[in-house]
């Protein structure tokens, strides 16, 4: 997906996850996909996401620090706090280069 549409839809995805208006059975998948997509874009296509990171980061932090609220088992989805550390580290590094 091109950068501009990605940014638009990513902010919508953030809003969707934060609103929590999905079936509770999907909460863990929604949270995991959100955090995972932010991490993946920073790793592979940072230009797509760097511009909106200030808008995404508070939501990423909330989801990561509240993994249990989303019933996202660490055994299945990995550690959201660990992914957050990677996201923050990449964002800090990439921001200095930009």
Biopython code that builds the backbone (N, CA, C, O; Angstrom):
import numpy as np
from Bio.PDB.StructureBuilder import StructureBuilder

atoms = [
    (1, "UNK", "N", (0.853, -1.170, 0.000)),
    (1, "UNK", "CA", (0.000, 0.000, 0.000)),
    (1, "UNK", "C", (0.903, 1.238, 0.000)),
    (1, "UNK", "O", (1.899, 1.278, 0.721)),
    (2, "UNK", "N", (0.561, 2.228, -0.793)),
    (2, "UNK", "CA", (1.348, 3.462, -0.793)),
    (2, "UNK", "C", (1.321, 4.152, 0.577)),
    (2, "UNK", "O", (0.442, 3.900, 1.401)),
    (3, "UNK", "N", (2.288, 5.012, 0.791)),
    (3, "UNK", "CA", (2.476, 5.661, 2.097)),
    (3, "UNK", "C", (1.250, 6.417, 2.597)),
    (3, "UNK", "O", (0.814, 6.191, 3.726)),
    (4, "UNK", "N", (0.693, 7.296, 1.796)),
    (4, "UNK", "CA", (-0.403, 8.145, 2.273)),
    (4, "UNK", "C", (-1.644, 7.348, 2.660)),
    (4, "UNK", "O", (-2.199, 7.584, 3.734)),
    (5, "UNK", "N", (-2.101, 6.414, 1.828)),
    (5, "UNK", "CA", (-3.240, 5.615, 2.276)),
    (5, "UNK", "C", (-2.912, 4.770, 3.514)),
    (5, "UNK", "O", (-3.752, 4.592, 4.396)),
    (6, "UNK", "N", (-1.680, 4.256, 3.564)),
    (6, "UNK", "CA", (-1.298, 3.479, 4.737)),
    (6, "UNK", "C", (-1.439, 4.318, 6.004)),
    (6, "UNK", "O", (-1.996, 3.855, 6.999)),
    (7, "UNK", "N", (-0.943, 5.529, 5.968)),
    (7, "UNK", "CA", (-1.014, 6.402, 7.149)),
    (7, "UNK", "C", (-2.466, 6.651, 7.560)),
    (7, "UNK", "O", (-2.806, 6.602, 8.742)),
    (8, "UNK", "N", (-3.293, 6.912, 6.592)),
    (8, "UNK", "CA", (-4.708, 7.160, 6.869)),
    (8, "UNK", "C", (-5.337, 5.940, 7.542)),
    (8, "UNK", "O", (-5.980, 6.066, 8.585)),
    (9, "UNK", "N", (-5.154, 4.781, 6.955)),
    (9, "UNK", "CA", (-5.766, 3.565, 7.499)),
    (9, "UNK", "C", (-5.131, 3.133, 8.812)),
    (9, "UNK", "O", (-5.799, 2.552, 9.667)),
    (10, "UNK", "N", (-3.859, 3.412, 8.973)),
    (10, "UNK", "CA", (-3.191, 3.057, 10.228)),
    (10, "UNK", "C", (-3.762, 3.865, 11.384)),
    (10, "UNK", "O", (-3.955, 3.330, 12.476)),
    (11, "UNK", "N", (-4.034, 5.137, 11.160)),
    (11, "UNK", "CA", (-4.649, 5.958, 12.213)),
    (11, "UNK", "C", (-6.067, 5.467, 12.505)),
    (11, "UNK", "O", (-6.517, 5.512, 13.649)),
    (12, "UNK", "N", (-6.760, 5.006, 11.484)),
    (12, "UNK", "CA", (-8.071, 4.400, 11.694)),
    (12, "UNK", "C", (-7.970, 3.101, 12.480)),
    (12, "UNK", "O", (-8.815, 2.822, 13.331)),
    (13, "UNK", "N", (-6.951, 2.313, 12.202)),
    (13, "UNK", "CA", (-6.725, 1.067, 12.942)),
    (13, "UNK", "C", (-6.460, 1.378, 14.409)),
    (13, "UNK", "O", (-6.980, 0.706, 15.300)),
    (14, "UNK", "N", (-5.649, 2.398, 14.650)),
    (14, "UNK", "CA", (-5.395, 2.838, 16.026)),
    (14, "UNK", "C", (-6.705, 3.177, 16.728)),
    (14, "UNK", "O", (-6.946, 2.744, 17.855)),
    (15, "UNK", "N", (-7.539, 3.948, 16.057)),
    (15, "UNK", "CA", (-8.818, 4.341, 16.652)),
    (15, "UNK", "C", (-9.705, 3.132, 16.929)),
    (15, "UNK", "O", (-10.378, 3.072, 17.958)),
    (16, "UNK", "N", (-9.702, 2.184, 16.021)),
    (16, "UNK", "CA", (-10.486, 0.954, 16.183)),
    (16, "UNK", "C", (-10.030, 0.172, 17.406)),
    (16, "UNK", "O", (-10.847, -0.260, 18.220)),
    (17, "UNK", "N", (-8.724, -0.007, 17.528)),
    (17, "UNK", "CA", (-8.182, -0.765, 18.665)),
    (17, "UNK", "C", (-8.469, -0.038, 19.974)),
    (17, "UNK", "O", (-8.870, -0.662, 20.956)),
    (18, "UNK", "N", (-8.269, 1.254, 19.991)),
    (18, "UNK", "CA", (-8.478, 2.015, 21.225)),
    (18, "UNK", "C", (-9.949, 2.095, 21.623)),
    (18, "UNK", "O", (-10.256, 2.169, 22.813)),
    (19, "UNK", "N", (-10.857, 2.081, 20.663)),
    (19, "UNK", "CA", (-12.289, 2.125, 20.973)),
    (19, "UNK", "C", (-12.749, 0.815, 21.595)),
    (19, "UNK", "O", (-13.695, 0.799, 22.383)),
    (20, "UNK", "N", (-12.091, -0.277, 21.248)),
    (20, "UNK", "CA", (-12.419, -1.571, 21.829)),
    (20, "UNK", "C", (-13.796, -2.089, 21.450)),
    (20, "UNK", "O", (-14.360, -2.919, 22.163)),
    (21, "UNK", "N", (-14.336, -1.623, 20.361)),
    (21, "UNK", "CA", (-15.680, -2.040, 19.959)),
    (21, "UNK", "C", (-15.615, -3.229, 19.006)),
    (21, "UNK", "O", (-16.105, -3.174, 17.878)),
    (22, "UNK", "N", (-15.010, -4.281, 19.482)),
    (22, "UNK", "CA", (-14.944, -5.511, 18.715)),
    (22, "UNK", "C", (-15.296, -6.657, 19.645)),
    (22, "UNK", "O", (-15.261, -6.518, 20.868)),
    (23, "UNK", "N", (-15.626, -7.756, 19.068)),
    (23, "UNK", "CA", (-15.948, -8.942, 19.853)),
    (23, "UNK", "C", (-14.768, -9.261, 20.755)),
    (23, "UNK", "O", (-13.629, -9.285, 20.289)),
    (24, "UNK", "N", (-15.016, -9.505, 22.038)),
    (24, "UNK", "CA", (-13.905, -9.795, 22.963)),
    (24, "UNK", "C", (-12.985, -10.921, 22.491)),
    (24, "UNK", "O", (-11.803, -10.950, 22.837)),
    (25, "UNK", "N", (-13.526, -11.837, 21.708)),
    (25, "UNK", "CA", (-12.684, -12.923, 21.197)),
    (25, "UNK", "C", (-11.624, -12.423, 20.226)),
    (25, "UNK", "O", (-10.626, -13.102, 19.986)),
    (26, "UNK", "N", (-11.842, -11.233, 19.667)),
    (26, "UNK", "CA", (-10.903, -10.674, 18.703)),
    (26, "UNK", "C", (-9.952, -9.654, 19.314)),
    (26, "UNK", "O", (-9.058, -9.158, 18.629)),
    (27, "UNK", "N", (-10.132, -9.338, 20.584)),
    (27, "UNK", "CA", (-9.309, -8.304, 21.236)),
    (27, "UNK", "C", (-7.825, -8.630, 21.148)),
    (27, "UNK", "O", (-7.014, -7.761, 20.827)),
    (28, "UNK", "N", (-7.470, -9.868, 21.430)),
    (28, "UNK", "CA", (-6.053, -10.245, 21.424)),
    (28, "UNK", "C", (-5.456, -10.129, 20.028)),
    (28, "UNK", "O", (-4.330, -9.658, 19.871)),
    (29, "UNK", "N", (-6.202, -10.554, 19.015)),
    (29, "UNK", "CA", (-5.700, -10.455, 17.640)),
    (29, "UNK", "C", (-5.569, -9.002, 17.204)),
    (29, "UNK", "O", (-4.581, -8.625, 16.574)),
    (30, "UNK", "N", (-6.567, -8.185, 17.540)),
    (30, "UNK", "CA", (-6.517, -6.766, 17.162)),
    (30, "UNK", "C", (-5.306, -6.085, 17.790)),
    (30, "UNK", "O", (-4.576, -5.357, 17.117)),
    (31, "UNK", "N", (-5.098, -6.325, 19.078)),
    (31, "UNK", "CA", (-3.985, -5.703, 19.790)),
    (31, "UNK", "C", (-2.642, -6.182, 19.232)),
    (31, "UNK", "O", (-1.736, -5.384, 18.994)),
    (32, "UNK", "N", (-2.533, -7.475, 19.032)),
    (32, "UNK", "CA", (-1.284, -8.039, 18.521)),
    (32, "UNK", "C", (-0.973, -7.525, 17.117)),
    (32, "UNK", "O", (0.167, -7.168, 16.820)),
    (33, "UNK", "N", (-1.979, -7.490, 16.263)),
    (33, "UNK", "CA", (-1.769, -7.002, 14.899)),
    (33, "UNK", "C", (-1.358, -5.534, 14.892)),
    (33, "UNK", "O", (-0.499, -5.131, 14.108)),
    (34, "UNK", "N", (-1.966, -4.743, 15.758)),
    (34, "UNK", "CA", (-1.637, -3.318, 15.821)),
    (34, "UNK", "C", (-0.177, -3.110, 16.221)),
    (34, "UNK", "O", (0.570, -2.416, 15.532)),
    (35, "UNK", "N", (0.220, -3.714, 17.332)),
    (35, "UNK", "CA", (1.597, -3.561, 17.809)),
    (35, "UNK", "C", (2.572, -4.162, 16.799)),
    (35, "UNK", "O", (3.615, -3.576, 16.512)),
    (36, "UNK", "N", (2.231, -5.326, 16.265)),
    (36, "UNK", "CA", (3.101, -5.990, 15.303)),
    (36, "UNK", "C", (3.277, -5.210, 14.017)),
    (36, "UNK", "O", (4.371, -5.180, 13.453)),
    (37, "UNK", "N", (2.207, -4.576, 13.546)),
    (37, "UNK", "CA", (2.302, -3.805, 12.316)),
    (37, "UNK", "C", (3.176, -2.568, 12.499)),
    (37, "UNK", "O", (3.957, -2.222, 11.613)),
    (38, "UNK", "N", (3.048, -1.906, 13.636)),
    (38, "UNK", "CA", (3.911, -0.752, 13.907)),
    (38, "UNK", "C", (5.375, -1.194, 13.894)),
    (38, "UNK", "O", (6.216, -0.546, 13.272)),
    (39, "UNK", "N", (5.673, -2.289, 14.576)),
    (39, "UNK", "CA", (7.044, -2.786, 14.628)),
    (39, "UNK", "C", (7.541, -3.171, 13.237)),
    (39, "UNK", "O", (8.655, -2.818, 12.851)),
    (40, "UNK", "N", (6.722, -3.887, 12.499)),
    (40, "UNK", "CA", (7.130, -4.327, 11.160)),
    (40, "UNK", "C", (7.407, -3.151, 10.224)),
    (40, "UNK", "O", (8.380, -3.172, 9.471)),
    (41, "UNK", "N", (6.566, -2.143, 10.271)),
    (41, "UNK", "CA", (6.777, -0.982, 9.404)),
    (41, "UNK", "C", (8.049, -0.228, 9.789)),
    (41, "UNK", "O", (8.790, 0.228, 8.919)),
    (42, "UNK", "N", (8.297, -0.099, 11.085)),
    (42, "UNK", "CA", (9.543, 0.569, 11.500)),
    (42, "UNK", "C", (10.763, -0.214, 11.028)),
    (42, "UNK", "O", (11.783, 0.375, 10.670)),
    (43, "UNK", "N", (10.659, -1.530, 11.027)),
    (43, "UNK", "CA", (11.786, -2.366, 10.608)),
    (43, "UNK", "C", (11.972, -2.392, 9.096)),
    (43, "UNK", "O", (13.101, -2.369, 8.607)),
    (44, "UNK", "N", (10.860, -2.439, 8.351)),
    (44, "UNK", "CA", (10.958, -2.694, 6.920)),
    (44, "UNK", "C", (10.625, -1.510, 6.014)),
    (44, "UNK", "O", (11.184, -1.394, 4.923)),
    (45, "UNK", "N", (9.726, -0.636, 6.451)),
    (45, "UNK", "CA", (9.327, 0.513, 5.627)),
    (45, "UNK", "C", (9.130, 1.734, 6.525)),
    (45, "UNK", "O", (8.020, 2.259, 6.615)),
    (46, "UNK", "N", (10.170, 2.182, 7.177)),
    (46, "UNK", "CA", (10.014, 3.268, 8.148)),
    (46, "UNK", "C", (9.429, 4.551, 7.573)),
    (46, "UNK", "O", (8.749, 5.297, 8.277)),
    (47, "UNK", "N", (9.687, 4.802, 6.324)),
    (47, "UNK", "CA", (9.161, 6.021, 5.709)),
    (47, "UNK", "C", (7.633, 6.052, 5.728)),
    (47, "UNK", "O", (7.024, 7.121, 5.765)),
    (48, "UNK", "N", (7.023, 4.866, 5.703)),
    (48, "UNK", "CA", (5.565, 4.772, 5.718)),
    (48, "UNK", "C", (4.965, 5.219, 7.053)),
    (48, "UNK", "O", (3.830, 5.694, 7.093)),
    (49, "UNK", "N", (5.717, 5.071, 8.142)),
    (49, "UNK", "CA", (5.113, 5.238, 9.463)),
    (49, "UNK", "C", (5.739, 6.330, 10.329)),
    (49, "UNK", "O", (5.100, 6.810, 11.265)),
    (50, "UNK", "N", (6.966, 6.728, 10.036)),
    (50, "UNK", "CA", (7.647, 7.701, 10.901)),
    (50, "UNK", "C", (6.850, 8.982, 11.107)),
    (50, "UNK", "O", (6.803, 9.515, 12.215)),
    (51, "UNK", "N", (6.237, 9.467, 10.065)),
    (51, "UNK", "CA", (5.512, 10.734, 10.151)),
    (51, "UNK", "C", (4.330, 10.679, 11.121)),
    (51, "UNK", "O", (3.973, 11.701, 11.707)),
    (52, "UNK", "N", (3.717, 9.502, 11.300)),
    (52, "UNK", "CA", (2.559, 9.396, 12.189)),
    (52, "UNK", "C", (2.886, 8.749, 13.538)),
    (52, "UNK", "O", (1.993, 8.542, 14.359)),
    (53, "UNK", "N", (4.138, 8.436, 13.762)),
    (53, "UNK", "CA", (4.508, 7.808, 15.037)),
    (53, "UNK", "C", (4.122, 8.643, 16.260)),
    (53, "UNK", "O", (3.686, 8.065, 17.256)),
    (54, "UNK", "N", (4.259, 9.976, 16.235)),
    (54, "UNK", "CA", (3.821, 10.736, 17.408)),
    (54, "UNK", "C", (2.334, 10.525, 17.735)),
    (54, "UNK", "O", (1.926, 10.606, 18.894)),
    (55, "UNK", "N", (1.544, 10.258, 16.708)),
    (55, "UNK", "CA", (0.118, 10.006, 16.919)),
    (55, "UNK", "C", (-0.161, 8.563, 17.320)),
    (55, "UNK", "O", (-1.159, 8.289, 17.987)),
    (56, "UNK", "N", (0.702, 7.645, 16.925)),
    (56, "UNK", "CA", (0.508, 6.230, 17.226)),
    (56, "UNK", "C", (1.091, 5.804, 18.566)),
    (56, "UNK", "O", (0.541, 4.935, 19.242)),
    (57, "UNK", "N", (2.193, 6.411, 18.942)),
    (57, "UNK", "CA", (2.948, 5.938, 20.103)),
    (57, "UNK", "C", (2.143, 5.868, 21.397)),
    (57, "UNK", "O", (2.281, 4.881, 22.118)),
    (58, "UNK", "N", (1.317, 6.844, 21.733)),
    (58, "UNK", "CA", (0.531, 6.702, 22.966)),
    (58, "UNK", "C", (-0.368, 5.463, 22.955)),
    (58, "UNK", "O", (-0.512, 4.796, 23.980)),
    (59, "UNK", "N", (-0.962, 5.154, 21.822)),
    (59, "UNK", "CA", (-1.811, 3.970, 21.716)),
    (59, "UNK", "C", (-0.981, 2.694, 21.792)),
    (59, "UNK", "O", (-1.383, 1.730, 22.443)),
    (60, "UNK", "N", (0.163, 2.683, 21.139)),
    (60, "UNK", "CA", (1.045, 1.511, 21.197)),
    (60, "UNK", "C", (1.475, 1.270, 22.641)),
    (60, "UNK", "O", (1.482, 0.131, 23.108)),
    (61, "UNK", "N", (1.828, 2.329, 23.339)),
    (61, "UNK", "CA", (2.219, 2.191, 24.749)),
    (61, "UNK", "C", (1.073, 1.650, 25.594)),
    (61, "UNK", "O", (1.277, 0.769, 26.429)),
    (62, "UNK", "N", (-0.122, 2.169, 25.383)),
    (62, "UNK", "CA", (-1.281, 1.704, 26.146)),
    (62, "UNK", "C", (-1.521, 0.214, 25.915)),
    (62, "UNK", "O", (-1.673, -0.552, 26.867)),
    (63, "UNK", "N", (-1.554, -0.187, 24.657)),
    (63, "UNK", "CA", (-1.797, -1.598, 24.337)),
    (63, "UNK", "C", (-0.699, -2.472, 24.920)),
    (63, "UNK", "O", (-0.977, -3.507, 25.525)),
    (64, "UNK", "N", (0.546, -2.057, 24.738)),
    (64, "UNK", "CA", (1.671, -2.860, 25.216)),
    (64, "UNK", "C", (1.690, -3.007, 26.733)),
    (64, "UNK", "O", (2.022, -4.073, 27.253)),
    (65, "UNK", "N", (1.337, -1.950, 27.433)),
    (65, "UNK", "CA", (1.381, -1.998, 28.896)),
    (65, "UNK", "C", (0.115, -2.615, 29.497)),
    (65, "UNK", "O", (0.030, -2.810, 30.709)),
    (66, "UNK", "N", (-0.845, -2.912, 28.661)),
    (66, "UNK", "CA", (-2.101, -3.511, 29.118)),
    (66, "UNK", "C", (-2.421, -4.790, 28.349)),
    (66, "UNK", "O", (-3.574, -5.052, 28.007)),
    (67, "UNK", "N", (-1.402, -5.565, 28.088)),
    (67, "UNK", "CA", (-1.558, -6.797, 27.317)),
    (67, "UNK", "C", (-2.643, -7.693, 27.898)),
    (67, "UNK", "O", (-3.398, -8.312, 27.149)),
    (68, "UNK", "N", (-2.728, -7.769, 29.207)),
    (68, "UNK", "CA", (-3.720, -8.644, 29.836)),
    (68, "UNK", "C", (-5.153, -8.155, 29.599)),
    (68, "UNK", "O", (-6.073, -8.970, 29.532)),
    (69, "UNK", "N", (-5.356, -6.844, 29.471)),
    (69, "UNK", "CA", (-6.698, -6.322, 29.179)),
    (69, "UNK", "C", (-7.217, -6.841, 27.842)),
    (69, "UNK", "O", (-8.422, -7.011, 27.655)),
    (70, "UNK", "N", (-6.306, -7.086, 26.929)),
    (70, "UNK", "CA", (-6.673, -7.589, 25.611)),
    (70, "UNK", "C", (-6.677, -9.119, 25.572)),
    (70, "UNK", "O", (-6.885, -9.730, 24.524)),
    (71, "UNK", "N", (-6.443, -9.720, 26.739)),
    (71, "UNK", "CA", (-6.407, -11.186, 26.877)),
    (71, "UNK", "C", (-5.489, -11.822, 25.841)),
    (71, "UNK", "O", (-5.808, -12.851, 25.245)),
    (72, "UNK", "N", (-4.345, -11.183, 25.645)),
    (72, "UNK", "CA", (-3.358, -11.640, 24.672)),
    (72, "UNK", "C", (-2.252, -12.399, 25.417)),
    (72, "UNK", "O", (-1.308, -11.798, 25.931)),
    (73, "UNK", "N", (-2.383, -13.681, 25.461)),
    (73, "UNK", "CA", (-1.413, -14.523, 26.158)),
    (73, "UNK", "C", (-0.005, -14.311, 25.605)),
    (73, "UNK", "O", (0.214, -14.326, 24.394)),
    (74, "UNK", "N", (0.927, -14.115, 26.509)),
    (74, "UNK", "CA", (2.321, -13.946, 26.090)),
    (74, "UNK", "C", (2.834, -15.208, 25.410)),
    (74, "UNK", "O", (3.691, -15.127, 24.530)),
    (75, "UNK", "N", (2.325, -16.369, 25.800)),
    (75, "UNK", "CA", (2.732, -17.626, 25.167)),
    (75, "UNK", "C", (2.330, -17.695, 23.700)),
    (75, "UNK", "O", (2.999, -18.348, 22.899)),
    (76, "UNK", "N", (1.250, -17.028, 23.351)),
    (76, "UNK", "CA", (0.752, -17.041, 21.981)),
    (76, "UNK", "C", (1.242, -15.830, 21.191)),
    (76, "UNK", "O", (1.679, -15.966, 20.049)),
    (77, "UNK", "N", (1.170, -14.644, 21.800)),
    (77, "UNK", "CA", (1.415, -13.387, 21.085)),
    (77, "UNK", "C", (2.774, -12.758, 21.374)),
    (77, "UNK", "O", (3.116, -11.731, 20.787)),
    (78, "UNK", "N", (3.533, -13.347, 22.251)),
    (78, "UNK", "CA", (4.803, -12.751, 22.635)),
    (78, "UNK", "C", (4.573, -11.625, 23.627)),
    (78, "UNK", "O", (3.438, -11.343, 24.011)),
    (79, "UNK", "N", (5.638, -10.997, 24.029)),
    (79, "UNK", "CA", (5.582, -9.936, 25.027)),
    (79, "UNK", "C", (5.370, -8.582, 24.365)),
    (79, "UNK", "O", (6.244, -8.093, 23.649)),
    (80, "UNK", "N", (4.207, -7.974, 24.602)),
    (80, "UNK", "CA", (3.952, -6.641, 24.070)),
    (80, "UNK", "C", (4.933, -5.616, 24.641)),
    (80, "UNK", "O", (5.413, -4.760, 23.898)),
    (81, "UNK", "N", (5.246, -5.678, 25.953)),
    (81, "UNK", "CA", (6.231, -4.718, 26.466)),
    (81, "UNK", "C", (7.596, -4.840, 25.769)),
    (81, "UNK", "O", (8.276, -3.837, 25.549)),
    (82, "UNK", "N", (7.984, -6.058, 25.428)),
    (82, "UNK", "CA", (9.251, -6.240, 24.716)),
    (82, "UNK", "C", (9.153, -5.635, 23.309)),
    (82, "UNK", "O", (10.093, -4.995, 22.838)),
    (83, "UNK", "N", (8.027, -5.839, 22.652)),
    (83, "UNK", "CA", (7.843, -5.245, 21.324)),
    (83, "UNK", "C", (7.840, -3.725, 21.431)),
    (83, "UNK", "O", (8.370, -3.040, 20.556)),
    (84, "UNK", "N", (7.255, -3.204, 22.485)),
    (84, "UNK", "CA", (7.263, -1.751, 22.711)),
    (84, "UNK", "C", (8.695, -1.236, 22.849)),
    (84, "UNK", "O", (9.033, -0.199, 22.278)),
    (85, "UNK", "N", (9.532, -1.940, 23.592)),
    (85, "UNK", "CA", (10.934, -1.525, 23.731)),
    (85, "UNK", "C", (11.620, -1.480, 22.366)),
    (85, "UNK", "O", (12.383, -0.557, 22.079)),
    (86, "UNK", "N", (11.349, -2.461, 21.542)),
    (86, "UNK", "CA", (11.937, -2.477, 20.197)),
    (86, "UNK", "C", (11.406, -1.316, 19.360)),
    (86, "UNK", "O", (12.164, -0.662, 18.644)),
    (87, "UNK", "N", (10.104, -1.065, 19.454)),
    (87, "UNK", "CA", (9.489, 0.037, 18.718)),
    (87, "UNK", "C", (10.098, 1.368, 19.140)),
    (87, "UNK", "O", (10.484, 2.174, 18.294)),
    (88, "UNK", "N", (10.185, 1.598, 20.447)),
    (88, "UNK", "CA", (10.737, 2.867, 20.936)),
    (88, "UNK", "C", (12.199, 3.025, 20.552)),
    (88, "UNK", "O", (12.633, 4.125, 20.209)),
    (89, "UNK", "N", (12.954, 1.954, 20.605)),
    (89, "UNK", "CA", (14.362, 2.017, 20.211)),
    (89, "UNK", "C", (14.524, 2.330, 18.733)),
    (89, "UNK", "O", (15.333, 3.180, 18.360)),
    (90, "UNK", "N", (13.762, 1.649, 17.896)),
    (90, "UNK", "CA", (13.819, 1.913, 16.456)),
    (90, "UNK", "C", (13.371, 3.327, 16.143)),
    (90, "UNK", "O", (13.992, 4.024, 15.340)),
    (91, "UNK", "N", (12.295, 3.742, 16.778)),
    (91, "UNK", "CA", (11.778, 5.088, 16.522)),
    (91, "UNK", "C", (12.810, 6.148, 16.916)),
    (91, "UNK", "O", (13.023, 7.114, 16.182)),
    (92, "UNK", "N", (13.435, 5.970, 18.049)),
    (92, "UNK", "CA", (14.454, 6.919, 18.488)),
    (92, "UNK", "C", (15.611, 6.960, 17.484)),
    (92, "UNK", "O", (16.053, 8.039, 17.089)),
    (93, "UNK", "N", (16.086, 5.817, 17.084)),
    (93, "UNK", "CA", (17.195, 5.743, 16.133)),
    (93, "UNK", "C", (16.824, 6.348, 14.776)),
    (93, "UNK", "O", (17.579, 7.136, 14.205)),
    (94, "UNK", "N", (15.654, 5.965, 14.276)),
    (94, "UNK", "CA", (15.237, 6.451, 12.963)),
    (94, "UNK", "C", (14.929, 7.945, 12.971)),
    (94, "UNK", "O", (15.152, 8.628, 11.971)),
    (95, "UNK", "N", (14.428, 8.449, 14.071)),
    (95, "UNK", "CA", (14.123, 9.885, 14.181)),
    (95, "UNK", "C", (15.386, 10.721, 14.094)),
    (95, "UNK", "O", (15.373, 11.823, 13.544)),
    (96, "UNK", "N", (16.469, 10.201, 14.635)),
    (96, "UNK", "CA", (17.741, 10.928, 14.578)),
    (96, "UNK", "C", (18.302, 10.948, 13.166)),
    (96, "UNK", "O", (19.000, 11.887, 12.785)),
    (97, "UNK", "N", (18.002, 9.924, 12.394)),
    (97, "UNK", "CA", (18.514, 9.840, 11.024)),
    (97, "UNK", "C", (17.686, 10.662, 10.045)),
    (97, "UNK", "O", (18.181, 11.085, 9.001)),
    (98, "UNK", "N", (16.438, 10.882, 10.387)),
    (98, "UNK", "CA", (15.501, 11.549, 9.481)),
    (98, "UNK", "C", (15.745, 13.021, 9.361)),
    (98, "UNK", "O", (15.030, 13.708, 8.631)),
]
sb = StructureBuilder()
sb.init_structure("model")
sb.init_model(0)
sb.init_chain("A")
sb.init_seg("    ")
for serial, (resi, resn, name, xyz) in enumerate(atoms, 1):
    if name == "N":
        sb.init_residue(resn, " ", resi, " ")
    sb.init_atom(name, np.array(xyz, "f"), 0.0, 1.0, " ", f" {name:<3s}", serial, name[0])
structure = sb.get_structure()
